Amino acid sequence: MNVATTRAEVGIRELKNGLSKYIDRVRAGEEVIVTDRGRPVAR
């Protein structure tokens, strides 16, 4: 079984401004990678 997952990269400032939107995306199964100045710091 091959499960396709979607992935989004978001900067810290954008994450702060739209936190509930990104929480909803994670709840739906999407991977969200948080970046700081273009470098991944969390997922």
C-alpha positions, -999 to +999 in steps of 0.1 A: +000+000+000+015+033-011+002+063+009+009+097-006+015+124+020+016+161+014+041+184+029+043+221+035+072+244+045+063+274+065+085+302+081+081+310+117+065+344+111+039+329+087+033+300+112+026+325+140+002+345+118-018+314+106-012+289+134-047+275+135-046+269+097-014+249+100-027+229+130-057+219+109-034+208+081-014+186+105-045+171+120-055+162+084-023+142+081-001+168+063+035+172+073+045+208+081+081+217+082+089+249+101+118+269+088+139+298+103+155+319+075+150+290+051+166+263+073+144+236+087+141+237+125+110+215+132+085+192+116 
